[in-house]
């Protein structure tokens, strides 16, 4: 059997791609490329508009409330643990959490109506009674005395006393935690 050039071309070229269909294939590839470019451009524009809207929302909410500000440890406030051989950090944090004293934004908030406006928090550990005595110092208070005290019973996991005047039976023994505001 003798094969001619024409027969070889018919065998190697697909019936879907030949000289007659080549312009259609070029047009199809161009249409797909244009569609991809338009889709990428549309996606870029829509995500850019979303970002702008988010920024505007966060700016307006920041003006309404200062609680969105990020405070930095060591710059805006300082936390010191001491006498950690008496009680661990997790135990201290449990007592602070029960007293709602773990939210840095709330502690730093200077709005008298909505924030706690703290200048300093001292937590003492009474080893004999297994208590945490939390002395709270409000910012701008004239004396060096604590403005509020909270007593947390570690054995029963509950606050047993809070207010300005607490029972002297809860007298603290060892300073274990200090939180201080560094900026005003």
C-alpha angles and dihedrals in degrees: 000000000000117000121206127210090257093057092050091052092051091050096047099040118073119234088238095057121049138122092282095053098039096092090051091052091051091050091048092052091048092050091051091049092049090049091052092049092049092048092051091047092049091049092050092050095046094049090047091054091048091053091051092051091049092051092050091050094049092048093052092046090049090056090050095048132016091206090095092067115108113230119205124221110237092022105052100016141005130218121199126186117197135174090024089164088073098051134356129244093251091058091049091048090051090056092045091049092052088053092047092244100128100080105096092192090057093046092050095044108114096194105113092206099051108016136062092229096205125187096183143353123202121189120197127191119221101202095187094057098027092237137142113218111200115198113196122201116197118218112257095020109147101221132056091238120107114263093210136012129201122194117204121193108217094193095056096028095231143109108257100181139007136171140074096298117044130179114277087228085078093057108152124243113186130026106232105162138026128184116187132182110230098184131048 
